[in-house]
Amino acid sequence: MDSHDLNEKVFIVTGATSGMGKAIAQQLGKKGAQLILSGRNTERGEEVAEGINEDQGAALFVPGDVGKVAYNQSLVQEAVRSFGGIDGVATNAGMLGLGSITDVSISQWRNTYSTNLDAVFYLLKYAIPIMQEGGGGAVVVNASIAATKSFPNHPAYCSSKAALVALARQAAVEYGPLIRVNTISPGPVDTPLIWDSAKAFPDPARAVQDAGEATLMQRLGTPADVAKLVLFLLSENASWITGANFTIDGGITAKG
């Protein structure tokens, strides 16, 4: 039996309309999972859901802003209503909030924290009781190497990602052994976000190219690279793994 088999397991995936979140949703769908997909772009979200439904999985897209409490409640309610419960959560929504500490606006700072950190707290607050009722589950929070590494003009992003690692570790301590909670910290992955992030540098295209070449693997990561790790962590293959942070960065942080 495939230990990655997720047939009829129910997962909520945020940030599912592009990049890593989309690849994670597709990977889970291929393993037979039932998915509630979250994102702001209805057209892209419906397209992702349709593709999964045509494959082996079942997916329903629920558009909205993860920074809103009520929206996270609705994701949980929809998972219970449509699929009968929740077996896991994979959070991926992210915002950069570019600007130095003295330049970034208060609204940008708050919006970045709302999307990157508050949203995960809200979703876990309402999803964890459902997972407990169902006998357990697994959570993977998408953080970043920015949690431990600084980047020019990224104070909101870096600090919110560091807080995510701490939040997930706290959840692992409080809700084990029934619920496993881990974070992943991707490095330079070829997604729309890295191109937006590169705008903080004088030559964005060169910055992205340099990031790929700086890895020990000599390339940018792909969303599929990250999705395979998330699939493992959500599966029974990772049944004794919790409270950990997994760096997946092509070896870029190993170079110091």
PyMOL commands that set and color helices and strands:
alter all, ss='L'
color gray80, all
select helices_A, chain A and resi 19-30+42-54+69-83+106-133+145-147+155-175+192-200+204-214+223-234+236-238+252-255
alter helices_A, ss='H'
color red, helices_A
select strands_A, chain A and resi 10-13+34-39+58-63+88-91+137-142+179-186+245-248
alter strands_A, ss='S'
color yellow, strands_A
deselect
rebuild
show_as cartoon
